[in-house]
Amino acid sequence: MTGLRINHVSVSSPDQDASARFYAEMFGAERIPAPNFGFRVDWFRFGDTQLHIFPEDDAPPKRHHLGISVDDILPVYRRAKELGVFDPVFTDSVRVLEDGCVQFYLRDPGGNLVEINGPVGEYTTADIPELKPITELFPQGPETAGARLYL
């Protein structure tokens, strides 16, 4: 048996309405029908993958996260700035990986860590002041050569 792909990712939130609005407004996620499990769960479509939001009052883990790919990082970066949802504890930079992909981290209303991924394109520090090559932040060596966010 071979796993084919990730079908869905689940996150928790003490305020499901706020989390639902966050994913719909920040990423244009489409709410889709969810079964009745005897408690509320919200399902959203992200391309061929789903995000499920469950009720939970406990704090989420600090480093567990979901990664969301976007086609243009600048609008998401700007919206995250407006909302004040960057996670400066996890990282205070917008990293450019050696393969040209960008990653930065947000916290959703439930406290879940969300990694944003996309192409750096023509953006510079004039557009995104925190933009830094990962090689300026951490030494890279032969063991990291060939690391690719997108397979």
C-alpha positions as CSV (number, residue, x, y, z in Angstrom):
1,M,0.0,0.0,0.0
2,T,1.3,3.5,-0.9
3,G,0.1,6.8,0.5
4,L,-1.1,9.0,-2.4
5,R,-1.3,12.4,-0.8
6,I,-2.4,14.3,2.3
7,N,-6.2,14.5,2.2
8,H,-6.7,17.0,5.0
9,V,-5.1,18.8,7.9
10,S,-6.9,19.6,11.2
11,V,-6.4,22.5,13.5
12,S,-8.2,23.4,16.7
13,S,-9.6,26.7,17.8
14,P,-11.5,28.1,20.9
15,D,-13.3,30.5,18.5
16,Q,-14.2,28.6,15.3
17,D,-16.1,31.5,13.8
18,A,-12.9,33.7,14.0
19,S,-10.8,30.9,12.6
20,A,-13.3,30.3,9.8
21,R,-13.2,34.0,8.9
22,F,-9.4,34.0,9.0
23,Y,-9.0,31.2,6.5
24,A,-11.8,32.4,4.2
25,E,-10.6,36.0,4.2
26,M,-6.9,35.5,4.2
27,F,-6.7,32.7,1.6
28,G,-10.1,32.6,-0.1
29,A,-10.7,29.1,1.4
30,E,-14.1,27.7,0.4
31,R,-16.3,26.4,3.1
32,I,-17.6,22.9,2.2
33,P,-20.2,20.7,3.9
34,A,-19.0,18.7,6.9
35,P,-20.7,15.7,8.5
36,N,-22.3,15.9,11.9
37,F,-19.9,14.3,14.3
38,G,-21.9,15.2,17.4
39,F,-20.0,18.5,17.7
40,R,-19.2,21.3,15.3
41,V,-16.4,20.9,12.8
42,D,-15.8,23.3,9.9
43,W,-14.3,22.0,6.6
44,F,-12.6,24.2,4.0
45,R,-11.3,23.5,0.5
46,F,-7.7,24.4,-0.4
47,G,-7.3,23.1,-4.0
48,D,-7.4,19.3,-3.6
49,T,-6.7,19.4,0.1
50,Q,-9.0,20.2,3.0
51,L,-8.6,22.0,6.2
52,H,-10.8,20.9,9.2
53,I,-11.3,23.2,12.2
54,F,-12.3,21.6,15.5
55,P,-13.3,23.1,18.8
56,E,-10.6,23.0,21.4
57,D,-9.7,25.2,24.4
58,D,-6.1,23.8,24.9
59,A,-3.2,25.7,23.4
60,P,-1.9,24.2,20.1
61,P,1.7,22.9,20.0
62,K,4.3,25.6,19.4
63,R,6.0,24.3,16.2
64,H,3.4,22.0,14.6
65,H,2.1,23.9,11.6
66,L,0.4,23.6,8.3
67,G,1.9,25.0,5.1
68,I,-0.3,27.0,2.7
69,S,1.0,27.6,-0.9
70,V,-0.1,30.9,-2.5
71,D,0.5,32.1,-6.0
72,D,1.5,35.6,-4.9
73,I,3.1,36.3,-1.5
74,L,2.8,40.0,-1.4
75,P,-1.0,40.3,-0.9
76,V,-0.9,37.7,1.9
77,Y,2.2,39.5,3.5
78,R,0.4,42.8,3.4
79,R,-2.9,41.4,4.8
80,A,-1.0,39.6,7.6
81,K,0.7,43.0,8.5
82,E,-2.7,44.7,8.6
83,L,-4.0,42.0,10.9
84,G,-0.9,41.8,13.0
85,V,-0.8,38.0,12.8
86,F,2.9,37.4,12.1
87,D,4.6,35.1,14.6
88,P,7.9,36.9,15.6
89,V,8.7,34.3,18.2
90,F,9.0,31.5,15.6
91,T,10.9,33.7,13.1
92,D,11.2,37.5,12.6
93,S,12.1,37.1,8.9
94,V,10.6,36.2,5.6
95,R,12.9,33.5,4.4
96,V,14.0,32.9,0.8
97,L,15.0,29.3,0.5
98,E,17.8,28.3,-1.9
99,D,15.2,27.0,-4.4
100,G,13.6,30.5,-4.7
101,C,10.6,29.8,-2.5
102,V,9.6,32.1,0.3
103,Q,8.3,31.1,3.7
104,F,6.9,33.2,6.5
105,Y,4.8,32.3,9.6
106,L,1.5,33.5,11.0
107,R,-0.7,32.5,13.9
108,D,-4.4,32.0,13.2
109,P,-7.0,33.1,15.8
110,G,-6.8,29.7,17.4
111,G,-3.1,30.1,18.0
112,N,-2.1,27.6,15.3
113,L,1.2,28.2,13.4
114,V,0.6,28.7,9.6
115,E,3.5,28.7,7.2
116,I,3.0,30.6,4.0
117,N,4.9,29.4,0.9
118,G,5.2,30.9,-2.6
119,P,7.6,32.1,-5.2
120,V,9.7,35.1,-4.4
121,G,9.2,36.4,-7.9
122,E,10.6,40.0,-8.4
123,Y,10.0,41.1,-4.8
124,T,12.8,42.7,-2.9
125,T,13.3,44.3,0.5
126,A,11.7,47.4,-0.9
127,D,8.4,45.4,-1.0
128,I,9.0,43.1,2.0
129,P,11.6,44.6,4.5
130,E,12.0,41.3,6.4
131,L,13.0,39.4,3.2
132,K,16.2,37.5,3.8
133,P,18.0,34.6,2.1
134,I,18.1,31.6,4.4
135,T,21.9,31.5,3.8
136,E,22.1,34.9,5.8
137,L,20.2,33.4,8.7
138,F,21.6,29.9,9.0
139,P,24.7,28.1,7.5
140,Q,23.8,25.8,4.7
141,G,26.0,22.8,3.8
142,P,26.2,19.8,1.6
143,E,23.6,18.0,3.6
144,T,21.0,20.7,2.8
145,A,21.9,20.8,-1.0
146,G,18.9,19.9,-3.1
147,A,16.4,20.8,-0.4
148,R,13.1,21.7,-2.2
149,L,9.9,22.8,-0.7
150,Y,8.0,21.7,-3.8
151,L,8.7,18.1,-5.1
